Amino acid sequence: MSKYFTYEERLTLQKYLKESLSFKEIARRLDKSPTTISREVRKYLSEVATGYPGFSYNACKNRFNCRKKGICGKECTRTSSVYCKLCPRCNDNCPDFIEEICTARFRVPYICNGCEQINKCTLMKNLYDAEHAHIKAHETVSESRSGLCICEKEIARLNAIISPLVLQGQSIHQIYVSHEDELMCSEKTIYNYIDACLLDVRNIDLPRKVKFRERYKKPEFKVDKGCRIGRNYEAFQSFIDKNPDTTIVQMDSVIGSKGGKCMLTIHFVETNLMLAYLRESNTSQSVIDIFNDLDQKLERELFRKLFPVILTDNGSEFSNPKAIEYGPYQNGTLRTYIYYCDAGSPHQKGAIEVNHSLIRRVLPKGTCFNNLEQEDITRMMNHINSYKRKKLNNRSPYETFSFYHGEEVLHKLGCSPVAADDILLKPTLLKR
């Protein structure tokens, strides 16, 4: 009996669930185990906040006898003759809201497809939809089969063995033969780690490899795919829906020449202020060190105020979210939340991508960062942050950030204003 479902089988499962058949009977008809059916339903069900025609979602225990009006005050878009319980925003704005949860959602069959009261219910529902389940299952399988499943500690262990010997002039084959029992991975895997810049050594340190032309573009490798569980873009949107006033911070990397220095950029979406930090290599530890340093400079309370939630992409340098969220002490208090954009969707953090165009005015694509120092990057960002924006009502990001958080915070972040006539966004800005 196969544990995997085709789209046609999921459509049939949806039909049987609507008919209120038991898992055992469905399993018999589909020639699968009842446990497989149960796992499929619980794993891919969807929580849907919906009502029925004429009544919007309302999970309040007092919804039947409530006669309140005008809870939203002047902001309400409905007429005063309509009760607030019919408004979709009722539960969010009512001070007397008491949530009612249908306990049937937590018992077999866990979903409301076959419930007799579904056409009269305004509570949160669990629904199994074949199309949604098939797409979600496909994404799960695709994600689990891509990238490198290895943790930060394992990379550090391999790096301690391989990098010193490579720098002594030894080949990967020589190292692998001599330390096969310690490495516990294949020779090809070691080359993949070096290609992905996960070790201190680079391809330039392998004398023979640099003589060969790359035959095809290698895919970008990721580390520890499990780090994005519960931190995908859907989870980010859910977090923002529950906390609409939360300030969003976006994070990304700007790469110079391959294998050389790179930059970490941190963008405050509300104020358009961007910070940039030069890193020796594009590793997750370099990102963690920057946030630990910011935490120390700003102190925890101010850090949590400035960085309540961070949205970034799926780069391997962001593959250790817990170290960023909790700091050096994993059992400490949470200092921020990390979420990831969907693969191949840079528009989901479009604000920072747009601001990168100003960096590229000074450092065009292909520019090597190896001759730059952090002072150069700070000077460049001071000019960019002093550049006035129409979207900020003709104020600069520096002025806007100062209005919200004060000048002292900007000094702690290493930011300084630049006079309007002195702003230079050309490569000559960093010429020594």
Sequence and secondary structure as in RCSB ss.txt:
>XXXX:A:sequence
MSKYFTYEERLTLQKYLKESLSFKEIARRLDKSPTTISREVRKYLSEVATGYPGFSYNACKNRFNCRKKGICGKE
CTRTSSVYCKLCPRCNDNCPDFIEEICTARFRVPYICNGCEQINKCTLMKNLYDAEHAHIKAHETVSESRSGLCI
CEKEIARLNAIISPLVLQGQSIHQIYVSHEDELMCSEKTIYNYIDACLLDVRNIDLPRKVKFRERYKKPEFKVDK
GCRIGRNYEAFQSFIDKNPDTTIVQMDSVIGSKGGKCMLTIHFVETNLMLAYLRESNTSQSVIDIFNDLDQKLER
ELFRKLFPVILTDNGSEFSNPKAIEYGPYQNGTLRTYIYYCDAGSPHQKGAIEVNHSLIRRVLPKGTCFNNLEQE
DITRMMNHINSYKRKKLNNRSPYETFSFYHGEEVLHKLGCSPVAADDILLKPTLLKR
>XXXX:A:secstr
  S   HHHHHHHHHHHHTT  HHHHHHHHTS HHHHHHHHHHH EEEE  BTTB    BTTTTT     TTGGG
  S TTS GGGSTTHHHH TT  B   GGGGSTT S TT TTGGG  SEEEE  HHHHHHHHHHHHHHHTSSB  
 HHHHHHHHHHHHHHHHTT  HHHHHHHSHHHH S HHHHHHHHHTT SS  GGGSTTGGGS   S      B G
GGGTT SHHHHHHHHHH TT  EEEEEEEE STTS EEEEEEETTTTEEEEEEESS  HHHHHHHHHHHHHHH H
HHHHHH SEEEE   GGG  HHHHHHTT TTS    EEEE  TT GGGGHHHHHHHHHHHHHS TT   TT  HH
HHHHHHHHHHTS BGGGTSB HHHHHHHHH HHHHHHTT     GGG   SGGGG  
